[in-house]
């Protein structure tokens, strides 16, 4: 990967007078699969629409493949979008749907047909070319939508929650196929989702968006192991990371020097929580949820704090049982209580 395939430079955008993107800086390398992750209303789809030219920017610049396209019409940006709703024409066959974008650009019919068949083969829907969308399953329609995006050979693929309408089993299957397709094509892709698992599995890098602002950009490993804020820490992970005042649970092991006048929070994931620490904080078990071989114990500390612990289902504590909650310093994340940003010693 060399050079930006897509660059948003200080981009802001508004909808009905309200700013929905705030000075977003985002660089996507050529051939990179970047996932934009965030809750509903974070501005994820607006990012795609700004790149595609479907929404104007109120500030900043948009560059695609080295070209400043901020003022360019959508048809001149050379991007392809795949929507959550697939947006297929019901009266056209699969072949006609895939080739539609080429034909409106006056691509010779023979060339359009050849490229459409090649795109259909690449996503596994070449046997469906004579059917219409109403004869297809959800997964098949998604493949057709991907083929229609591929056939244009764009500089950037924009994927707006393309898997959200599929059932869980098919979503897992299509997730793997989408990743394999990206690796095979070496294409620049921006994939929007609210599904953290989808983001962690698919992405080369993840941009976590919150209320129109970038909270953190990093690899899946960086997002998981070094969240930049309490928002990222709790949004990525299910159940969410435990967050407590620094004095609620005193981690064991070698502690780093901490400022006495700093109001800090400790964060630790359920899988790092230990219930057999004799020096840990006293707690009681409110409820236990068994998920296969694992169980999640929901606890209340003596000071009122809430903690979730992942334990083997075979050794799960009983509801109401007293436990001692502990965690190692090596598994602890520290955050500023006021700003929520990750604490970094000077």
C-alpha positions in Angstrom: 0.0 0.0 0.0 1.5 3.4 -1.0 0.0 6.8 -1.1 -3.6 7.7 -0.2 -6.4 6.2 -2.1 -8.7 8.5 -0.2 -8.1 11.6 1.9 -10.5 13.6 4.0 -8.8 16.8 5.1 -10.6 18.7 7.8 -14.0 17.7 6.4 -17.2 19.1 8.0 -20.7 18.5 6.7 -24.1 19.7 7.8 -27.7 18.4 7.5 -30.6 20.7 7.9 -28.4 23.3 9.5 -26.9 20.9 12.1 -23.2 19.9 11.7 -22.9 16.1 11.5 -19.2 15.8 10.7 -16.7 17.9 12.5 -13.3 18.5 10.9 -12.8 14.9 10.0 -9.2 13.9 9.0 -9.0 10.5 7.5 -6.4 8.9 5.2 -7.1 5.5 3.5 -4.1 3.9 1.7 -4.4 2.5 -1.7 -5.5 -1.1 -1.4 -6.6 -0.7 2.2 -9.8 -1.9 3.7 -10.8 0.7 6.3 -13.9 0.2 8.4 -15.8 3.2 9.9 -17.3 2.0 13.1 -19.7 3.7 15.4 -23.2 3.8 16.9 -26.3 5.0 15.0 -26.2 8.7 14.4 -22.4 8.9 14.6 -22.2 10.2 11.0 -20.8 7.0 9.4 -23.1 7.0 6.3 -22.5 10.8 5.9 -18.8 10.0 5.5 -19.6 7.8 2.5 -22.0 10.3 1.0 -19.5 13.1 1.3 -16.9 10.9 -0.5 -19.4 9.9 -3.2 -20.4 13.5 -3.7 -24.0 13.0 -2.6 -23.6 15.4 0.3 -21.6 18.7 0.1 -18.9 19.6 2.5 -19.1 22.9 4.5 -15.3 22.8 5.1 -12.3 20.8 4.2 -11.2 18.9 1.0 -11.9 15.4 -0.4 -9.2 13.7 -2.5 -9.6 10.4 -4.3 -6.6 8.7 -5.9 -4.6 11.9 -5.7 -7.3 14.1 -7.3 -9.1 16.9 -5.4 -12.8 16.0 -6.0 -14.4 18.3 -3.4 -16.3 20.2 -6.1 -16.7 17.3 -8.6 -20.1 15.8 -9.4 -20.7 12.2 -8.2 -20.4 10.7 -11.7 -16.9 12.1 -12.1 -15.5 10.7 -8.8 -15.0 7.1 -10.0 -16.4 5.5 -6.8 -18.9 2.6 -6.4 -21.4 2.3 -3.6 -23.0 -0.8 -2.2 -26.0 0.0 -0.1 -27.7 -1.8 2.8 -30.9 -2.1 0.7 -29.0 -3.5 -2.4 -30.9 -1.0 -4.6 -31.4 -3.4 -7.5 -33.8 -2.7 -10.3 -36.6 -5.4 -10.0 -37.6 -5.3 -13.7 -34.0 -6.0 -14.9 -32.2 -9.3 -14.9 -29.1 -9.9 -12.8 -26.9 -9.4 -15.9 -28.8 -6.1 -16.8 -28.4 -4.9 -13.2 -24.7 -5.5 -13.1 -24.2 -3.9 -16.5 -26.5 -0.9 -16.0 -23.8 1.5 -14.8 -21.7 0.7 -17.9 -24.5 1.1 -20.3 -25.5 4.5 -19.1 -21.9 5.5 -19.8 -22.2 4.3 -23.4 -19.9 1.4 -22.9 -20.1 -0.9 -25.9 -22.5 -3.7 -25.3 -20.0 -6.5 -25.9 -17.5 -4.9 -23.5 -20.2 -4.4 -20.9 -21.3 -8.0 -21.2 -17.8 -9.3 -20.8 -17.0 -7.2 -17.8 -20.4 -8.0 -16.2 -19.7 -11.8 -16.5 -16.3 -11.4 -15.1 -17.6 -9.4 -12.1 -20.4 -12.0 -11.6 -17.9 -14.8 -11.5 -15.6 -13.0 -9.1 -18.4 -12.8 -6.5 -20.0 -16.2 -7.2 -23.3 -15.2 -9.0 -22.5 -16.1 -12.6 -25.2 -18.8 -12.6 -27.9 -16.2 -11.7 -27.5 -13.8 -14.7 -30.9 -14.6 -16.2 -32.8 -14.2 -13.0 -34.5 -11.1 -11.6 -33.9 -9.8 -8.0 -37.3 -11.1 -6.8 -36.1 -14.7 -7.5 -33.0 -14.3 -5.4 -32.2 -14.8 -1.7 -30.7 -12.0 0.4 -27.2 -13.3 0.0 -27.6 -13.7 -3.7 -28.8 -10.1 -4.0 -25.9 -8.9 -2.0 -23.5 -10.7 -4.4 -25.2 -9.0 -7.4 -24.9 -5.6 -5.7 -21.2 -6.3 -5.2 -20.8 -7.3 -8.8 -22.4 -4.1 -10.0 -20.0 -2.1 -7.9 -17.0 -4.2 -9.2 -17.8 -3.9 -12.8 -17.1 -0.1 -12.9 -13.5 -0.7 -11.7 -13.7 2.3 -9.3 -10.8 4.0 -7.4 -12.7 3.5 -4.1 -15.5 1.1 -3.1 -17.9 2.5 -0.5 -19.9 -0.1 1.4 -22.8 1.2 3.6 -23.6 -1.6 6.1 -23.9 -4.1 3.2 -24.3 -7.2 5.5 -26.8 -5.9 8.0 -29.9 -7.3 6.3 -28.5 -10.9 6.3 -29.1 -13.5 8.9 -26.3 -14.3 11.3 -25.0 -17.4 9.5 -25.0 -15.8 6.0 -23.5 -12.6 7.5 -20.5 -14.6 8.8 -20.1 -16.3 5.4 -20.4 -13.1 3.4 -18.0 -11.3 5.8 -15.3 -13.9 5.0 -16.0 -13.7 1.3 -15.9 -9.9 1.3 -12.5 -10.0 3.0 -11.3 -12.6 0.5 -12.6 -10.4 -2.4 -10.7 -7.4 -1.1 -7.5 -9.4 -0.8 -7.9 -10.7 -4.3 -8.6 -7.3 -5.9 -6.3 -5.2 -3.8 -9.0 -2.6 -3.9 -9.4 0.5 -1.8 -12.5 0.0 0.3 -14.3 2.0 3.0 -16.8 -0.2 4.9 -19.3 1.3 7.3 -20.8 -0.7 10.1 -22.1 -0.5 13.7 -21.1 -4.2 14.3 -17.9 -4.3 16.3 -17.2 -8.0 15.4 -17.6 -7.2 11.7 -15.1 -4.4 12.1 -12.5 -6.4 14.0 -12.7 -9.3 11.5 -12.7 -7.3 8.2 -10.6 -4.3 8.8 -7.0 -3.5 8.0 -7.7 -0.4 10.1 -10.7 0.9 12.0 -11.9 4.5 12.4 -14.1 4.8 15.4 -16.6 7.6 14.9 -18.6 9.3 17.7 -21.0 12.2 17.1 -19.3 13.2 13.9 -15.8 13.1 15.3 -13.0 10.6 15.0 -12.3 9.0 18.4 -9.5 6.7 17.2 -8.0 5.2 14.0 -5.9 2.1 14.3 -5.5 -1.6 13.5 -8.0 -4.0 15.1 -5.3 -4.9 17.6 -4.6 -1.3 18.5 -8.3 -0.6 19.0 -8.7 -3.6 21.2 -5.5 -3.5 23.2 -5.0 0.3 23.5 -8.3 2.1 23.2 -7.8 5.8 23.1 -10.8 6.7 25.2 -13.5 5.2 27.5 -15.9 5.5 24.6 -13.8 3.2 22.4 -13.0 0.9 25.3 -16.7 0.3 26.0 -18.0 0.4 22.4 -15.6 -2.3 21.2 -16.1 -5.4 23.3 -19.2 -7.4 24.4 -19.8 -7.3 27.3 -18.1 -3.9 27.5 -14.9 -3.1 29.4 -15.3 -2.6 33.1 -14.6 1.0 34.1 -14.2 2.0 37.8 -12.7 4.8 39.9 -9.0 3.9 40.4 -9.5 3.1 44.1 -12.4 0.6 43.6 -10.3 -2.3 42.5 -6.6 -2.3 43.4 -4.7 -4.2 40.7 -2.0 -6.7 41.7 1.5 -6.8 40.3 4.0 -4.1 39.5 2.1 -0.8 39.5 3.4 2.2 37.4 4.0 5.4 39.3 0.7 7.4 39.2 0.1 11.0 40.0 -1.6 11.5 43.4 -3.6 14.5 42.2 -4.9 12.9 39.0 -8.5 11.6 38.9 -8.1 8.3 37.0 -10.3 5.4 36.1 -9.2 1.8 35.7 -10.5 -0.2 32.8 -10.2 -4.0 32.4 -12.1 -6.5 30.2 -14.4 -9.2 31.5 -11.9 -11.9 30.5 -9.2 -10.2 32.6 -11.4 -10.2 35.7 -10.5 -12.7 38.5 -12.9 -13.9 41.1 -10.4 -15.8 43.3 -8.1 -13.0 44.3 -7.9 -13.2 48.1 -6.8 -9.5 48.3 -9.4 -8.3 45.7 -12.4 -6.1 46.3 -15.4 -7.6 48.0 -18.4 -8.2 45.7 -21.6 -10.2 45.3 -23.0 -12.0 42.3 -26.2 -10.4 40.9 -26.7 -12.8 38.0 -24.9 -15.2 35.7 -25.4 -15.7 32.0 -24.1 -19.0 30.5 -23.0 -18.8 26.8 -21.7 -22.2 25.8 -18.5 -23.0 27.7 -18.2 -19.5 29.1 -20.3 -17.7 31.7 -20.6 -14.0 32.4 -21.0 -13.1 36.1 -22.5 -9.7 36.8 -21.2 -8.3 40.1 -21.8 -5.5 42.5 -18.8 -4.3 44.5 -19.2 -3.3 48.1 -18.8 0.4 47.1 -21.6 0.0 44.6 -19.5 -0.3 41.4 -20.5 -2.8 38.7 -18.2 -5.4 37.2 -18.6 -8.2 34.6 -16.3 -11.2 34.7 -16.0 -14.0 32.1 -15.4 -17.3 33.8 -15.6 -21.0 32.7 -19.2 -22.1 32.8 -18.3 -25.2 34.8 -16.8 -23.0 37.5 -19.4 -20.2 37.5 -20.4 -18.7 40.9 -23.9 -19.0 42.2 -26.2 -16.0 42.3 -25.8 -14.1 45.5 -22.4 -15.7 46.3 -19.7 -13.5 47.8 -16.5 -13.2 45.7 -13.3 -11.2 45.7 -12.6 -9.3 42.4 -9.1 -8.8 41.3 -7.1 -7.9 38.2 -3.4 -7.7 37.2 -1.8 -4.4 36.4 -0.7 -5.9 33.1 -4.4 -6.1 32.1 -5.4 -2.6 33.2 -6.1 0.4 31.1 -6.0 3.9 32.7 -8.2 6.8 31.6 -8.7 10.4 32.7 -12.0 10.5 34.5 -12.9 13.9 33.2 -12.1 13.7 29.5 -12.3 10.0 29.1 -9.0 10.0 27.2 -6.4 7.3 27.7 -3.9 8.2 30.4 -0.3 8.5 29.1 2.4 9.0 31.8 4.6 12.0 31.0 
